[in-house]
Amino acid sequence: MKYDVVVVGSGPAGAITSRFVAESGAKVLVIERRAEVGVPVLCGEGISRKVDEYNVLEGKKWIAGSMDGARIFSPDGTMVTLAADIAGAETGYVLDRDIFDKELMRGAIKKGAKLMLNTKATELLKDDDKIKGIKATQFEEEIEIEADIVVGADGVDSKVGKWAGINTTLKPYDLESCAQYTLSNIDVNAGYCDFYLGKQIAPGGYVWVFPKGKDIANVGIGVLSSLHEAGMAKKLLDKFISEKPELKKGEPLRFITGAAPVAQPVETVRDNLLLVGDAARHVDPITGGGLTASIEGGMYAGETISKAIKNQQFDQETLMEYENKWKETIGKKLKRNYMVKEIMLDFEDKTLNMLADSLKDYKFEDISTLSLVKALVAKHPTLLMKLSPLLKLATT
Ligand SMILES: Cc1cc2nc3c(=O)[nH]c(=O)nc-3n(C[C@H](O)[C@H](O)[C@H](O)COP(=O)(O)OP(=O)(O)OC[C@H]3O[C@@H](n4cnc5c(N)ncnc54)[C@H](O)[C@@H]3O)c2cc1C
């Protein structure tokens, strides 16, 4: 089997990379260890409206709910409301993620990409030290797929990067442990994605309630792995639900656990190989959301690979165009938000309460650093000191 490109993983990053490669006329194969694209769903299913700008989805059947905005609750219950276009991250739509992933992959196939299910990459295929493709198992049988470029789109527990000598190890400090119920028979505001903050509620993370209708929602939690012992995510989520009468009466249709990297991106390029999506750690370190970055990064990867194939040049230097591009674009936000994450981890619940109290009536339409600072300091002057590292970041 010989292709120009083999992509490991059919999630959003793999689907979009293969779509853009196929569009250029190159031969691209996606291999996926699962039996069905997008299943099981391991996601809160929130995505920003930015997804519309990428023009990679037809129709609307991947949308379970369209959001008016986000509501953030501080530890004492004070609510700050943000309109969807200001809230940005993970709050434009709530998805049906299995349909979303299938639609992305269907789009790639339409452009000419091939897909093999039940096919698990096991190691790189090499000639001496040169990467020549991938070895995989398919229904217990070992197969070899030759390709000029291997793309690691194999998600948070990516192996492809490690096989190529890239350090993708995640420290507990950079990993969120997640648990989530899809609860039915509950009462939720179907127009808002809700976020609950606080050291007692979710140390180093948050609880989310993402509605998929007025009586159904994904209710999940992410907690920083360095701040809790194993199994704590589910225990804290159960406690949260049991204290909310509108959720407590619900029945779960689905329960999942998973992990989200909240790390800095890794090196993403070697000779004949590159990494995209969660495998590249293209995930927002504040929210743990990685869908839009996976799509955008996949587009850049696809464009670079298409050029490399046209010029028959697959060395690291040629493929660096991709790394430079994501660093200039999504990389800037990821770097900044990693610093914000570090600063926010030191915030006491008292500080979060003061922040929410200052912002609860703030008109975010007029958002500017100066007006925000004025609003914060007017009510709680001591916030200025606590927020100074964040303000410094905002003005650099
Ligand atoms: C609980 C939870 C909630 C989340 N909620 C949100 C959210 O609300 N919004 C948001 O934006 N992000 C969210 N995320 C993050 C989001 O799911 C990821 O950022 C996104 O899925 C990354 O896409 P990807 O294509 O890089 O990886 P994935 O979607 O993980 O796809 C990787 C694919 O590779 C396949 N694969 C892995 N290894 C192999 C192998 N050896 N051979 C063949 N195939 C392989 C996997 O089966 C999988 O299909 C959440 C994550 C978790 C864990």
The ligand as an SDF file (V2000), in Angstrom:
LIG
                    3D

 53 58  0  0  0  0  0  0  0  0999 V2000
  -14.1820   15.2660   28.6110 C   0  0  0  0  0  0  0  0  0  0  0  0
  -13.7120   16.1830   27.5240 C   0  0  0  0  0  0  0  0  0  0  0  0
  -14.4970   17.2630   27.1620 C   0  0  0  0  0  0  0  0  0  0  0  0
  -14.0820   18.1190   26.1340 C   0  0  0  0  0  0  0  0  0  0  0  0
  -14.9180   19.1390   25.7770 N   0  0  0  0  0  0  0  0  0  0  0  0
  -14.5570   19.9700   24.7820 C   0  0  0  0  0  0  0  0  0  0  0  0
  -15.4250   21.0100   24.3620 C   0  0  0  0  0  0  0  0  0  0  0  0
  -16.5360   21.1880   24.8860 O   0  0  0  0  0  0  0  0  0  0  0  0
  -15.0020   21.8330   23.3470 N   0  0  0  0  0  0  0  0  0  0  0  0
  -13.7880   21.6700   22.7320 C   0  0  0  0  0  0  0  0  0  0  0  0
  -13.4440   22.4660   21.8430 O   0  0  0  0  0  0  0  0  0  0  0  0
  -12.9580   20.6750   23.1080 N   0  0  0  0  0  0  0  0  0  0  0  0
  -13.3160   19.8160   24.0940 C   0  0  0  0  0  0  0  0  0  0  0  0
  -12.4860   18.7810   24.4490 N   0  0  0  0  0  0  0  0  0  0  0  0
  -11.2440   18.5980   23.6920 C   0  0  0  0  0  0  0  0  0  0  0  0
  -11.5440   18.0140   22.2950 C   0  0  0  0  0  0  0  0  0  0  0  0
  -12.3070   16.8510   22.4190 O   0  0  0  0  0  0  0  0  0  0  0  0
  -10.2260   17.7570   21.5680 C   0  0  0  0  0  0  0  0  0  0  0  0
   -9.4600   18.9380   21.5760 O   0  0  0  0  0  0  0  0  0  0  0  0
  -10.4590   17.3000   20.1150 C   0  0  0  0  0  0  0  0  0  0  0  0
  -11.1470   16.0860   20.0660 O   0  0  0  0  0  0  0  0  0  0  0  0
   -9.1050   17.1660   19.4050 C   0  0  0  0  0  0  0  0  0  0  0  0
   -9.2880   16.6150   18.1240 O   0  0  0  0  0  0  0  0  0  0  0  0
   -8.1550   15.6310   17.5160 P   0  0  0  0  0  0  0  0  0  0  0  0
   -8.6160   15.3110   16.1600 O   0  0  0  0  0  0  0  0  0  0  0  0
   -6.8260   16.2140   17.7270 O   0  0  0  0  0  0  0  0  0  0  0  0
   -8.2020   14.3400   18.4580 O   0  0  0  0  0  0  0  0  0  0  0  0
   -9.3620   13.2910   18.7010 P   0  0  0  0  0  0  0  0  0  0  0  0
  -10.6930   13.8830   18.4660 O   0  0  0  0  0  0  0  0  0  0  0  0
   -9.0880   12.7100   20.0470 O   0  0  0  0  0  0  0  0  0  0  0  0
   -9.1230   12.1870   17.5830 O   0  0  0  0  0  0  0  0  0  0  0  0
   -8.0190   11.3070   17.6320 C   0  0  0  0  0  0  0  0  0  0  0  0
   -8.4020   10.0650   16.8650 C   0  0  0  0  0  0  0  0  0  0  0  0
   -7.2390    9.2570   16.7020 O   0  0  0  0  0  0  0  0  0  0  0  0
   -7.6030    7.9230   16.8820 C   0  0  0  0  0  0  0  0  0  0  0  0
   -6.3840    7.1710   17.2470 N   0  0  0  0  0  0  0  0  0  0  0  0
   -5.6340    7.3160   18.3650 C   0  0  0  0  0  0  0  0  0  0  0  0
   -4.5760    6.4910   18.3420 N   0  0  0  0  0  0  0  0  0  0  0  0
   -4.6630    5.7940   17.1670 C   0  0  0  0  0  0  0  0  0  0  0  0
   -3.8580    4.7830   16.5830 C   0  0  0  0  0  0  0  0  0  0  0  0
   -2.7550    4.3100   17.1840 N   0  0  0  0  0  0  0  0  0  0  0  0
   -4.2300    4.3000   15.3710 N   0  0  0  0  0  0  0  0  0  0  0  0
   -5.3560    4.7520   14.7470 C   0  0  0  0  0  0  0  0  0  0  0  0
   -6.1470    5.7010   15.2830 N   0  0  0  0  0  0  0  0  0  0  0  0
   -5.8010    6.2370   16.4740 C   0  0  0  0  0  0  0  0  0  0  0  0
   -8.6430    7.9730   17.9830 C   0  0  0  0  0  0  0  0  0  0  0  0
   -9.4390    6.7940   18.0090 O   0  0  0  0  0  0  0  0  0  0  0  0
   -9.4330    9.2090   17.5950 C   0  0  0  0  0  0  0  0  0  0  0  0
  -10.4910    8.9100   16.7160 O   0  0  0  0  0  0  0  0  0  0  0  0
  -12.8590   17.9000   25.4790 C   0  0  0  0  0  0  0  0  0  0  0  0
  -12.0390   16.8230   25.8650 C   0  0  0  0  0  0  0  0  0  0  0  0
  -12.4690   15.9720   26.8530 C   0  0  0  0  0  0  0  0  0  0  0  0
  -11.6050   14.7920   27.2380 C   0  0  0  0  0  0  0  0  0  0  0  0
  1  2  1  0
  2  3  1  0
  2 52  2  0
  3  4  2  0
  4  5  1  0
  4 50  1  0
  5  6  2  0
  6  7  1  0
  6 13  1  0
  7  8  2  0
  7  9  1  0
  9 10  1  0
 10 11  2  0
 10 12  1  0
 12 13  2  0
 13 14  1  0
 14 15  1  0
 14 50  1  0
 15 16  1  0
 16 17  1  0
 16 18  1  0
 18 19  1  0
 18 20  1  0
 20 21  1  0
 20 22  1  0
 22 23  1  0
 23 24  1  0
 24 25  2  0
 24 26  1  0
 24 27  1  0
 27 28  1  0
 28 29  2  0
 28 30  1  0
 28 31  1  0
 31 32  1  0
 32 33  1  0
 33 34  1  0
 33 48  1  0
 34 35  1  0
 35 36  1  0
 35 46  1  0
 36 37  1  0
 36 45  1  0
 37 38  2  0
 38 39  1  0
 39 40  1  0
 39 45  2  0
 40 41  1  0
 40 42  2  0
 42 43  1  0
 43 44  2  0
 44 45  1  0
 46 47  1  0
 46 48  1  0
 48 49  1  0
 50 51  2  0
 51 52  1  0
 52 53  1  0
M  END
$$$$
